[in-house]
Amino acid sequence: MNVLFEEDGVFKTGTILADNDSSLQVETPHGKRVKLKASNVLLRYANPAASELLQRAEVEAATLETDFLWEMCGDAEFAFTEFAQDYFGHPPNAIEATALLQGLQASPIHFHRKGRGRFRKAPSEILQAALAGAEKKRLQQEAITRMKDALLDGKLPAEFEPMLPQLLYRPDRNKLETKALEAACEASGLSVPHLMLKAGALPSSYEFLLGRFLFEYFPEGTGFAPLPAPAVVAELPLAAVQAFSIDDATTTEIDDALSLTPRDDGGWTVGVHIAAPGLGIAPGSDIDAIARKRLSTVYMPGNKITMLPDDLVGIFTLGAGSARPAVSLYVEVNSDYSIAGMRSCIERVPVAANLRHHDIEPEFNEETLADGGPDFAFKRELTVLWEFACVLEAGRGKPSANQTMMDFNYYVDWNVQTQDGPGQISIERRKRGSPLDKLVAELMILANSSWGKLLHEAGIPAIYRAQSGGRVRMTTAAAPHDGLGVDCYAWSTSPLRRYVDMCNQWQLLAHLRGEAAPFAPGSAELAAAMNDFDITYKAYAEFQQGMERYWCLRWLRQAGNKEVSARVLRENIVRLEDVPFVFKVHSLPNLNNGDRVLLSLEQFDLIDVELRAKYVGTLPPLAQNVEIAGDEEGEAAALELVAADADDASTALDVSIESTPAQDATQ
């Protein structure tokens, strides 16, 4: 005698070896012996053999029509053996009974299971709803399959177009499009952005990286809604100076300018003039709301997203040929470069020139300062200010910059189309700590520390940068900045580009006018602005760092070199010598920090911004008079930022942002 039984939801058969009424011992067709409770047995039968029943029943079950079965059975609960007799019109044999059982079990929509071998037909309304749901799922699965196949063929499904940013940067896994995309990624072995790039959804890797940043931080776009014109600045006295600014060629938000006026009794009056948008932008105004939301200008190679609209920047930027509102710090300097006194005022400052690094540095550098060099406009002013800056630097006891390191300027020609997308990159090296760098850095440090001290002594809160124990933080209480060697340091010299500078300028303007400051001591609004700025500014800096790494890869591909030289930073981390790209080389042998190596470039990934290279050999050291590109601390921090968790990333970023006083002063 054979039995049909169910085990773990699966129908099985066996031959009875022993029947003890309440339990049985059976042997399965595979020779396994099983002890069963008698209540678990669904059917006892003599023929066919245990090994044949299920297979033959499946053939019979295929001929059954589920809808007809549902129509035939009554509304009451029933056993499959009872229903089999009604259906077939005679006592069913083992094959017929088992086939009917399989048919009932296979359609839970039509037949609700009530126990072993027992069922009840689904009510009509429930059945119709279930059938509609099943049909919907079928159609959805067909749509998923169709979209997946299109992606695998390198085509973008029409459904994807209106929701591309969401699919790329914040996919909803409940949507069919996301399920199709994930299925295509699994089938192709490609990540989402790589697959979308292949399907033509992304014009280039650059658009993906920029779009990811904009999706998170500028979901409403980078443009500005129409804004009311700022309030007309009250009539201000005209300064009796001829100021000039010193900036990179791409700078449009000119926040600061300098002036030098000889004193009749010897010495000079040094002027540090800072653009004063705070005179036209009131706290709580519509324009303030825009600046408060953006918090800073975003920089990246070949592009930037300004904190303020261009037309408003144009009103306050210290452009040549104009007299613009400014907050000025005048420093009375004796002929020995000691400081005799300082004063601050609000005025209009005539700007005579906007000097650019690429024009001035060939004529004003360490060599020309040593041998006299050629004559040029503002040579006398620059020379005196540089000599004063050297005294200021010595007084702080901190160097403005490590002059053995190099900075890099990135320029993108968007008119050129390359194999990797729009934009041809050029990367220029520039020695850090040039006379121009020191001149600007020291005077900005002087202004930021002096105005911070002025506000502190007046009992007016401000936002300060403080550093102790190697960690930089922002605070509304004056505290020392060990890295700069000053008692307090309040960012105040870039109000067109940073919101904290705007807040500090409002406080300073109120003090100079003898008015109540917008932010009172203990202001929760000022603290919130500081905290939001700190988080956002670090995110912007991380994005800028990532885009610089991206353009380094584009530069390498553009150059077409198969092999490159690099220096070992530590263990298997290297920095390229031609561009400041830091990455891991897993094939690197045990070498000393600073060793030079030759690498073979193997694979570029412009989506994940990764480079794979193979160690070829060790190179001899460079001559001592040859400059080595890059900044080990800053570039190592850039790598750590990519791999670190959130807390560690903040620390690494502080190192890279404020690795030198000059960088801190000009950011």
C-alpha positions as CSV (number, residue, x, y, z in Angstrom):
1,M,0.0,0.0,0.0
2,N,1.2,3.5,-0.9
3,V,0.4,6.9,0.6
4,L,0.2,10.5,-0.5
5,F,1.2,13.0,2.1
6,E,2.3,16.6,2.5
7,E,5.6,17.7,4.0
8,D,6.7,21.4,4.2
9,G,4.0,22.4,1.7
10,V,5.2,19.8,-0.9
11,F,3.2,16.7,-1.9
12,K,5.2,13.4,-1.6
13,T,4.5,9.7,-1.9
14,G,5.8,6.6,-0.2
15,T,5.3,2.9,0.4
16,I,4.0,1.8,3.8
17,L,6.4,-0.3,5.7
18,A,4.5,-0.4,9.1
19,D,1.1,0.9,10.0
20,N,0.6,1.5,13.8
21,D,-2.8,3.2,13.5
22,S,-1.7,6.6,14.8
23,S,1.6,6.6,12.9
24,L,3.1,5.0,9.8
25,Q,6.6,4.3,8.7
26,V,7.0,4.7,4.9
27,E,9.8,4.5,2.4
28,T,10.0,7.3,-0.3
29,P,10.8,6.5,-3.9
30,H,14.4,7.7,-3.2
31,G,14.8,5.1,-0.4
32,K,14.4,7.5,2.5
33,R,12.4,6.1,5.5
34,V,10.0,8.6,7.1
35,K,7.8,8.3,10.2
36,L,4.4,9.9,9.6
37,K,1.4,10.7,11.7
38,A,-1.7,9.1,10.3
39,S,-3.4,12.5,10.3
40,N,-0.8,13.8,7.8
41,V,-1.8,11.2,5.2
42,L,-3.9,12.7,2.4
43,L,-4.6,9.5,0.4
44,R,-4.0,5.7,0.6
45,Y,-3.8,3.8,-2.7
46,A,-2.5,0.6,-4.2
47,N,-1.8,1.7,-7.7
48,P,0.1,3.2,-9.4
49,A,3.6,2.8,-7.8
50,A,4.6,5.5,-5.4
51,S,7.3,6.7,-7.8
52,E,4.7,7.3,-10.6
53,L,1.7,8.9,-8.9
54,L,2.7,12.6,-8.9
55,Q,4.1,12.6,-12.4
56,R,1.0,11.0,-13.9
57,A,-1.3,13.2,-11.8
58,E,0.4,16.4,-13.2
59,V,-0.4,15.3,-16.7
60,E,-4.1,14.8,-15.7
61,A,-4.1,18.1,-13.7
62,A,-3.1,20.0,-16.9
63,T,-6.5,19.1,-18.4
64,L,-8.5,20.6,-15.6
65,E,-10.1,24.1,-16.1
66,T,-9.8,26.1,-12.9
67,D,-12.8,28.3,-13.7
68,F,-15.0,25.2,-14.3
69,L,-13.8,23.7,-11.0
70,W,-14.8,26.9,-9.2
71,E,-18.3,26.8,-10.8
72,M,-18.8,23.2,-9.9
73,C,-18.0,23.3,-6.2
74,G,-20.5,24.5,-3.6
75,D,-20.0,27.3,-1.1
76,A,-19.4,25.0,1.8
77,E,-16.0,23.7,2.9
78,F,-15.1,20.4,1.2
79,A,-12.5,17.7,1.1
80,F,-10.7,17.2,-2.2
81,T,-11.7,13.5,-2.3
82,E,-15.4,14.4,-1.9
83,F,-15.2,17.0,-4.7
84,A,-13.2,14.6,-6.9
85,Q,-16.1,12.1,-6.8
86,D,-18.6,14.8,-7.8
87,Y,-16.3,16.1,-10.5
88,F,-15.5,12.8,-12.1
89,G,-18.9,11.2,-11.5
90,H,-17.4,8.1,-9.9
91,P,-15.1,7.2,-7.0
92,P,-11.8,8.7,-8.3
93,N,-8.7,6.6,-8.6
94,A,-5.5,7.8,-7.0
95,I,-4.4,9.6,-10.2
96,E,-7.7,11.5,-10.6
97,A,-7.9,12.4,-6.9
98,T,-4.3,13.6,-6.8
99,A,-4.7,15.6,-10.0
100,L,-7.7,17.4,-8.6
101,L,-5.8,18.1,-5.3
102,Q,-2.9,19.6,-7.3
103,G,-5.4,21.8,-9.3
104,L,-7.0,23.1,-6.2
105,Q,-3.7,23.8,-4.5
106,A,-2.3,25.5,-7.5
107,S,-5.0,28.2,-7.6
108,P,-5.2,29.9,-4.1
109,I,-7.1,32.8,-5.8
110,H,-10.0,30.5,-6.6
111,F,-9.8,28.1,-3.6
112,H,-8.9,29.0,-0.1
113,R,-7.1,26.3,1.8
114,K,-8.8,25.3,5.1
115,G,-6.6,22.4,6.3
116,R,-4.9,19.4,4.9
117,G,-6.8,18.4,1.8
118,R,-9.7,20.7,2.6
119,F,-10.7,23.9,0.7
120,R,-13.5,26.4,0.2
121,K,-14.2,28.3,-2.9
122,A,-13.5,32.0,-2.9
123,P,-16.5,34.3,-2.8
124,S,-17.3,35.9,-6.2
125,E,-16.4,39.5,-5.2
126,I,-13.1,38.4,-3.6
127,L,-12.3,36.3,-6.6
128,Q,-12.9,39.1,-9.0
129,A,-10.7,41.5,-7.0
130,A,-8.0,38.9,-6.7
131,L,-8.1,38.2,-10.5
132,A,-7.9,41.9,-11.2
133,G,-4.9,42.2,-8.9
134,A,-3.2,39.2,-10.6
135,E,-3.8,40.7,-14.0
136,K,-2.3,44.0,-12.8
137,K,0.7,42.2,-11.5
138,R,1.1,40.4,-14.8
139,L,0.9,43.6,-16.8
140,Q,3.4,45.3,-14.4
141,Q,5.8,42.4,-14.8
142,E,5.5,42.6,-18.6
143,A,6.3,46.4,-18.4
144,I,9.3,45.7,-16.2
145,T,10.6,43.1,-18.6
146,R,10.0,45.4,-21.6
147,M,11.9,48.3,-19.9
148,K,14.7,46.0,-18.7
149,D,15.2,44.6,-22.2
150,A,15.3,48.1,-23.7
151,L,18.0,49.1,-21.2
152,L,20.0,46.0,-22.0
153,D,19.8,47.0,-25.7
154,G,21.2,50.4,-24.9
155,K,17.9,52.2,-25.3
156,L,16.1,54.5,-22.8
157,P,12.5,53.5,-22.1
158,A,10.1,56.4,-22.7
159,E,8.8,56.1,-19.1
160,F,12.3,57.0,-17.8
161,E,12.6,60.4,-19.3
162,P,10.4,62.5,-16.9
163,M,11.9,60.9,-13.9
164,L,15.6,60.6,-14.7
165,P,17.0,62.6,-11.7
166,Q,14.9,60.5,-9.3
167,L,16.0,57.2,-10.9
168,L,19.7,58.3,-10.8
169,Y,19.9,59.9,-7.4
170,R,17.0,58.9,-5.2
171,P,15.2,55.9,-6.7
172,D,11.8,54.7,-5.3
173,R,12.0,51.0,-5.2
174,N,8.2,50.7,-5.3
175,K,8.1,52.1,-8.8
176,L,8.2,49.8,-11.8
177,E,10.9,51.9,-13.5
178,T,13.2,51.4,-10.5
179,K,12.5,47.6,-10.5
180,A,13.3,47.5,-14.3
181,L,16.5,49.5,-13.8
182,E,17.6,47.2,-10.9
183,A,16.9,44.1,-13.0
184,A,18.8,45.5,-15.9
185,C,21.8,46.4,-13.7
186,E,21.8,42.9,-12.2
187,A,21.6,41.3,-15.7
188,S,24.3,43.5,-17.2
189,G,26.6,43.7,-14.2
190,L,26.7,47.5,-14.5
191,S,25.9,50.2,-11.9
192,V,22.9,52.5,-12.4
193,P,24.9,55.5,-13.8
194,H,27.1,53.3,-16.0
195,L,24.0,51.6,-17.5
196,M,22.2,55.0,-17.9
197,L,25.2,56.4,-19.6
198,K,25.2,53.5,-22.0
199,A,21.5,54.0,-22.7
200,G,22.0,57.6,-23.6
201,A,20.2,59.0,-20.5
202,L,23.3,60.9,-19.5
203,P,25.2,63.1,-22.0
204,S,28.5,62.5,-20.1
205,S,29.9,61.6,-16.8
206,Y,30.3,65.3,-15.9
207,E,26.5,65.8,-16.2
208,F,26.0,62.8,-13.8
209,L,28.3,64.2,-11.1
210,L,27.1,67.7,-11.4
211,G,23.4,66.5,-11.5
212,R,23.9,64.5,-8.4
213,F,25.1,67.5,-6.4
214,L,22.4,69.8,-7.8
215,F,19.7,67.2,-7.1
216,E,20.6,67.3,-3.4
217,Y,21.5,70.9,-2.8
218,F,19.7,72.8,-5.6
219,P,16.6,70.8,-6.3
220,E,14.8,74.0,-7.5
221,G,17.6,74.8,-9.9
222,T,20.5,77.2,-9.8
223,G,18.7,80.2,-11.2
224,F,17.2,83.0,-9.2
225,A,13.6,84.0,-9.0
226,P,12.9,87.7,-9.8
227,L,13.9,89.7,-6.7
228,P,13.3,93.3,-5.7
229,A,16.2,95.7,-6.2
230,P,18.2,96.2,-3.0
231,A,17.5,99.4,-1.0
232,V,19.4,102.4,-2.2
233,V,22.5,102.9,-0.2
234,A,22.4,106.2,1.7
235,E,24.9,108.8,0.6
236,L,28.4,107.8,1.8
237,P,31.6,109.8,1.9
238,L,34.0,109.2,-0.9
239,A,37.4,107.8,0.2
240,A,40.5,109.7,-0.8
241,V,42.2,106.6,-2.1
242,Q,42.9,104.7,-5.3
243,A,42.1,101.1,-4.4
244,F,43.0,98.0,-6.4
245,S,42.0,94.4,-6.1
246,I,44.1,91.2,-6.6
247,D,42.3,88.2,-7.9
248,D,42.4,85.2,-10.1
249,A,41.4,85.7,-13.7
250,T,38.0,84.0,-13.2
251,T,36.9,86.0,-10.2
252,T,33.8,88.1,-10.6
253,E,32.7,88.5,-7.0
254,I,35.4,91.0,-6.0
255,D,35.0,91.3,-2.2
256,D,38.2,93.0,-1.3
257,A,40.5,95.8,-2.4
258,L,43.6,97.4,-1.0
259,S,45.0,100.9,-1.0
260,L,48.2,102.6,0.2
261,T,48.5,106.3,1.0
262,P,51.8,107.9,2.1
263,R,51.6,109.9,5.4
264,D,53.0,113.4,5.6
265,D,55.0,112.5,8.8
266,G,56.4,109.3,7.2
267,G,54.9,105.8,7.0
268,W,51.7,104.9,5.2
269,T,48.0,104.5,5.7
270,V,47.1,100.9,4.5
271,G,43.5,100.5,3.5
272,V,41.6,97.2,3.4
273,H,38.3,97.7,1.7
274,I,35.6,95.1,1.8
275,A,32.5,95.2,-0.4
276,A,29.4,96.1,1.6
277,P,26.3,94.3,0.3
278,G,25.1,94.4,3.9
279,L,24.2,98.1,3.3
280,G,21.6,97.1,0.7
281,I,20.5,93.6,1.8
282,A,18.5,93.8,5.0
283,P,18.3,90.8,7.4
284,G,15.0,89.0,6.8
285,S,14.5,90.4,3.3
286,D,13.8,88.3,0.2
287,I,17.4,88.6,-0.9
288,D,18.6,87.6,2.5
289,A,16.4,84.5,2.3
290,I,18.2,83.5,-0.9
291,A,21.6,84.0,0.6
292,R,20.5,82.2,3.8
293,K,19.4,79.2,1.8
294,R,22.5,78.9,-0.4
295,L,25.0,80.0,2.4
296,S,28.0,80.2,0.0
297,T,29.1,80.3,-3.6
298,V,29.9,76.9,-4.9
299,Y,33.2,76.5,-6.8
300,M,34.2,73.8,-9.2
301,P,36.6,73.7,-12.2
302,G,35.1,75.7,-15.1
303,N,32.0,76.7,-13.3
304,K,30.5,78.1,-10.1
305,I,27.1,78.7,-8.5
306,T,26.9,82.1,-6.9
307,M,25.3,82.8,-3.5
308,L,23.8,86.0,-4.9
309,P,22.4,86.9,-8.3
310,D,24.8,88.3,-10.8
311,D,23.0,91.6,-11.1
312,L,23.1,92.2,-7.4
313,V,26.8,91.2,-7.3
314,G,27.3,93.7,-10.0
315,I,26.0,96.5,-7.7
316,F,28.4,95.8,-4.9
317,T,31.4,94.1,-6.5
318,L,34.6,96.3,-6.3
319,G,34.9,96.6,-10.1
320,A,37.5,99.0,-11.6
321,G,36.3,102.4,-12.6
322,S,33.6,102.6,-10.0
323,A,33.2,103.9,-6.4
324,R,31.4,101.2,-4.5
325,P,30.1,101.0,-0.9
326,A,32.6,99.4,1.4
327,V,33.6,98.8,4.9
328,S,37.2,100.0,5.2
329,L,39.9,99.2,7.8
330,Y,42.6,101.8,7.8
331,V,45.9,100.8,9.4
332,E,48.4,103.5,10.3
333,V,51.8,102.1,9.6
334,N,55.0,103.7,10.7
335,S,58.1,103.7,8.4
336,D,59.5,100.7,10.3
337,Y,56.2,98.9,9.6
338,S,55.0,99.0,13.1
339,I,51.3,99.7,13.6
340,A,50.4,103.1,15.1
341,G,46.7,102.7,15.1
342,M,43.6,101.4,13.3
343,R,40.1,102.7,12.5
344,S,37.1,101.4,10.6
345,C,34.5,103.3,8.6
346,I,31.7,103.0,6.0
347,E,32.4,104.8,2.7
348,R,32.5,104.7,-1.1
349,V,35.8,103.5,-2.3
350,P,37.1,104.4,-5.8
351,V,38.6,101.3,-7.4
352,A,41.3,102.1,-9.9
353,A,42.2,98.6,-11.1
354,N,41.4,94.9,-10.8
355,L,44.8,93.3,-10.9
356,R,44.9,89.6,-12.0
357,H,47.4,87.1,-10.8
358,H,48.4,86.0,-14.3
359,D,49.3,89.6,-15.3
360,I,51.1,90.7,-12.2
361,E,53.0,87.6,-11.0
362,P,55.5,87.6,-13.9
363,E,56.5,91.1,-12.9
364,F,56.0,90.8,-9.1
365,N,57.6,87.7,-7.6
366,E,60.5,86.7,-5.4
367,E,63.0,87.2,-8.2
368,T,61.9,90.7,-9.2
369,L,61.7,91.7,-5.6
370,A,65.3,90.7,-5.1
371,D,66.7,92.4,-8.2
372,G,64.3,95.4,-8.6
373,G,62.5,94.1,-11.7
374,P,60.7,96.2,-14.3
375,D,58.4,99.1,-13.5
376,F,54.6,98.5,-13.7
377,A,51.4,100.0,-12.4
378,F,51.1,99.7,-8.6
379,K,54.6,98.3,-8.2
380,R,55.4,100.7,-5.3
381,E,52.1,100.0,-3.5
382,L,52.6,96.2,-3.9
383,T,56.2,96.3,-2.7
384,V,55.3,98.3,0.4
385,L,52.3,96.1,1.2
386,W,54.4,93.0,0.8
387,E,57.1,94.3,3.1
388,F,54.3,95.1,5.7
389,A,52.9,91.6,5.2
390,C,56.2,90.1,6.0
391,V,56.3,92.0,9.3
392,L,52.7,90.9,10.0
393,E,53.6,87.3,9.3
394,A,56.6,87.5,11.7
395,G,54.4,89.0,14.3
396,R,51.9,86.2,14.2
397,G,54.7,83.6,14.3
398,K,53.0,81.6,11.7
399,P,53.9,81.3,8.0
400,S,51.2,82.3,5.5
401,A,52.0,79.2,3.4
402,N,54.3,76.3,2.9
403,Q,56.3,77.6,-0.1
404,T,57.5,74.1,-1.0
405,M,54.0,73.2,-2.1
406,M,52.1,73.8,-5.2
407,D,48.6,75.0,-5.9
408,F,46.7,74.1,-9.0
409,N,44.4,76.2,-11.2
410,Y,41.8,74.4,-13.3
411,Y,40.5,75.9,-16.6
412,V,37.9,74.3,-18.8
413,D,37.3,75.3,-22.4
414,W,33.6,74.4,-22.8
415,N,33.8,75.1,-26.6
416,V,35.8,71.9,-27.1
417,Q,34.0,68.5,-27.3
418,T,36.1,65.5,-26.2
419,Q,35.6,61.8,-26.1
420,D,34.5,62.1,-22.5
421,G,32.1,64.9,-23.1
422,P,32.2,68.7,-23.3
423,G,35.2,70.6,-22.0
424,Q,38.9,70.5,-22.5
425,I,40.8,70.8,-19.3
426,S,44.1,72.6,-18.6
427,I,45.7,72.4,-15.2
428,E,48.3,75.0,-14.3
429,R,50.7,74.7,-11.4
430,R,51.3,77.7,-9.2
431,K,53.7,77.9,-6.3
432,R,52.0,78.5,-3.0
433,G,53.0,81.4,-0.9
434,S,54.0,83.8,-3.7
435,P,54.5,87.5,-2.6
436,L,51.0,88.2,-3.9
437,D,49.6,85.4,-1.9
438,K,51.3,86.6,1.3
439,L,50.3,90.2,0.7
440,V,46.6,89.4,0.4
441,A,46.5,86.7,3.0
442,E,48.2,88.8,5.7
443,L,46.0,91.8,5.2
444,M,42.8,89.7,5.2
445,I,44.0,87.9,8.4
446,L,44.6,91.4,9.9
447,A,41.1,92.6,8.9
448,N,39.3,89.4,10.1
449,S,41.1,89.3,13.4
450,S,40.8,93.1,14.0
451,W,37.1,93.2,13.3
452,G,36.5,90.1,15.3
453,K,38.2,91.7,18.2
454,L,36.3,95.0,17.7
455,L,33.0,93.2,17.9
456,H,34.0,91.0,20.9
457,E,35.1,94.1,22.9
458,A,31.8,95.8,22.0
459,G,29.9,92.8,23.3
460,I,28.4,92.2,19.9
461,P,28.1,88.5,18.9
462,A,29.7,87.3,15.7
463,I,30.7,84.1,14.0
464,Y,34.3,83.1,14.5
465,R,36.6,80.4,13.2
466,A,38.6,78.9,16.1
467,Q,41.3,76.2,16.1
468,S,42.7,74.4,19.1
469,G,44.3,70.9,19.3
470,G,44.4,70.8,15.5
471,R,40.7,70.9,15.0
472,V,38.9,73.8,13.4
473,R,35.4,74.7,14.6
474,M,32.9,77.6,14.2
475,T,31.6,79.4,17.3
476,T,29.7,82.5,18.2
477,A,32.2,83.3,21.0
478,A,35.6,84.8,20.3
479,A,38.3,82.1,20.7
480,P,41.9,81.8,19.5
481,H,42.8,80.4,16.1
482,D,46.1,78.5,16.8
483,G,46.8,77.8,13.2
484,L,46.8,81.5,12.4
485,G,48.3,82.7,15.6
486,V,45.6,85.2,16.4
487,D,43.4,85.8,19.4
488,C,40.2,85.6,17.4
489,Y,39.2,85.3,13.8
490,A,35.8,86.3,12.3
491,W,35.3,85.7,8.6
492,S,34.3,89.2,7.4
493,T,36.2,89.7,4.1
494,S,34.0,87.8,1.6
495,P,30.4,88.9,2.1
496,L,29.5,88.4,-1.6
497,R,30.5,84.8,-1.4
498,R,29.8,83.6,2.2
499,Y,26.8,84.1,4.4
500,V,28.7,84.1,7.7
501,D,30.7,87.1,6.3
502,M,27.4,88.8,5.5
503,C,26.2,88.2,9.1
504,N,29.4,89.5,10.5
505,Q,29.2,92.6,8.3
506,W,25.7,93.4,9.5
507,Q,27.0,93.3,13.0
508,L,30.0,95.4,12.2
509,L,27.9,98.0,10.2
510,A,25.5,98.3,13.2
511,H,28.4,98.9,15.5
512,L,30.0,101.5,13.3
513,R,26.7,103.3,12.9
514,G,25.9,103.2,16.6
515,E,22.8,101.1,16.0
516,A,21.5,97.9,17.6
517,A,23.0,94.8,16.0
518,P,20.6,92.5,14.1
519,F,21.7,89.6,16.2
520,A,21.6,90.0,19.9
521,P,23.8,88.1,22.4
522,G,22.6,84.5,22.6
523,S,20.8,84.8,19.3
524,A,19.4,81.4,18.2
525,E,19.1,82.7,14.7
526,L,22.8,83.5,14.5
527,A,23.7,80.1,15.9
528,A,21.5,78.4,13.4
529,A,23.0,80.3,10.5
530,M,26.5,79.3,11.8
531,N,25.6,75.6,12.1
532,D,23.9,75.4,8.7
533,F,26.8,77.2,7.1
534,D,29.3,74.9,8.6
535,I,27.5,71.8,7.3
536,T,26.8,73.2,3.9
537,Y,30.2,74.8,3.4
538,K,31.9,71.4,4.1
539,A,29.6,69.7,1.6
540,Y,30.4,72.3,-1.0
541,A,34.1,71.9,-0.4
542,E,33.8,68.1,-0.7
543,F,32.0,68.5,-4.0
544,Q,34.7,70.9,-5.3
545,Q,37.4,68.4,-4.2
546,G,35.6,65.6,-6.0
547,M,35.2,67.6,-9.2
548,E,38.9,68.5,-9.1
549,R,39.7,64.8,-8.9
550,Y,37.3,64.2,-11.8
551,W,39.0,66.8,-14.0
552,C,42.4,65.3,-13.1
553,L,41.2,62.0,-14.6
554,R,39.9,63.9,-17.7
555,W,43.3,65.6,-18.0
556,L,45.1,62.2,-17.9
557,R,42.8,60.8,-20.6
558,Q,43.3,63.9,-22.6
559,A,47.1,63.7,-22.3
560,G,47.0,60.0,-23.5
561,N,50.0,58.9,-21.5
562,K,50.3,55.2,-20.9
563,E,52.6,55.6,-18.0
564,V,52.9,58.3,-15.2
565,S,55.2,59.0,-12.3
566,A,53.9,59.3,-8.8
567,R,55.1,59.7,-5.2
568,V,54.3,57.3,-2.4
569,L,52.4,59.1,0.4
570,R,52.0,56.1,2.7
571,E,51.7,52.3,2.3
572,N,49.9,51.8,-1.1
573,I,48.6,55.4,-1.5
574,V,50.3,57.5,-4.1
575,R,50.0,61.0,-5.6
576,L,50.6,61.7,-9.2
577,E,53.4,64.2,-9.9
578,D,51.8,66.0,-12.8
579,V,48.3,66.5,-11.3
580,P,47.2,66.3,-7.7
581,F,45.4,63.0,-7.9
582,V,45.7,60.6,-4.9
583,F,44.7,57.0,-5.2
584,K,45.6,53.5,-4.2
585,V,47.9,51.2,-6.1
586,H,47.3,47.6,-4.8
587,S,50.3,46.2,-6.7
588,L,52.7,48.6,-5.0
589,P,55.6,46.9,-3.1
590,N,56.7,48.0,0.3
591,L,58.4,51.4,-0.3
592,N,59.3,54.4,1.8
593,N,57.1,57.5,2.0
594,G,58.3,60.0,-0.6
595,D,59.7,57.3,-3.0
596,R,59.0,58.0,-6.7
597,V,57.4,55.2,-8.8
598,L,56.4,54.6,-12.4
599,L,52.9,53.4,-12.9
600,S,51.1,51.9,-15.9
601,L,47.6,53.3,-16.3
602,E,45.1,50.5,-16.8
603,Q,41.5,51.7,-16.3
604,F,39.7,55.0,-15.8
605,D,36.2,55.3,-14.3
606,L,34.8,58.8,-14.7
607,I,31.6,57.9,-13.0
608,D,33.1,56.6,-9.7
609,V,36.1,58.9,-10.2
610,E,38.6,56.0,-9.8
611,L,41.9,55.2,-11.5
612,R,43.5,51.8,-11.6
613,A,47.2,51.5,-12.2
614,K,49.9,48.9,-12.0
615,Y,53.3,49.4,-10.4
616,V,56.1,49.3,-13.1
617,G,59.2,50.3,-11.2
618,T,60.9,52.7,-8.8
619,L,62.3,55.9,-10.1
620,P,65.4,57.8,-8.9
621,P,64.7,60.9,-6.7
622,L,64.4,64.3,-8.3
623,A,67.1,66.9,-8.0
624,Q,66.6,69.1,-4.9
625,N,65.8,72.2,-6.9
626,V,63.0,70.5,-8.8
627,E,59.6,71.3,-7.3
628,I,57.3,68.4,-6.4
629,A,53.6,69.0,-7.2
630,G,50.9,68.8,-4.6
631,D,50.3,69.1,-0.9
632,E,50.6,65.8,1.0
633,E,48.3,66.8,3.9
634,G,45.6,68.3,1.7
635,E,45.7,65.5,-0.9
636,A,45.8,62.7,1.6
637,A,42.9,64.3,3.3
638,A,41.0,64.3,0.0
639,L,41.4,60.5,-0.2
640,E,40.4,60.0,3.4
641,L,37.3,62.1,2.8
642,V,36.1,59.7,0.1
643,A,36.5,56.6,2.3
644,A,35.9,58.0,5.8
645,D,32.7,58.0,7.7
646,A,30.9,61.3,8.4
647,D,32.7,62.2,11.6
648,D,36.2,61.4,10.2
649,A,35.3,63.2,6.9
650,S,34.6,66.4,8.8
651,T,38.0,66.2,10.4
652,A,39.8,65.4,7.2
653,L,38.1,68.2,5.4
654,D,39.1,70.7,8.1
655,V,42.7,69.7,7.4
656,S,42.4,70.2,3.7
657,I,40.5,73.5,3.9
658,E,42.7,75.1,6.5
659,S,46.1,73.5,5.9
660,T,47.7,77.0,5.6
661,P,46.9,80.4,6.9
662,A,46.9,81.8,3.4
663,Q,44.2,79.4,2.3
664,D,42.2,80.1,5.4
665,A,42.4,83.9,4.8
666,T,41.2,83.8,1.2
667,Q,38.5,81.1,1.2
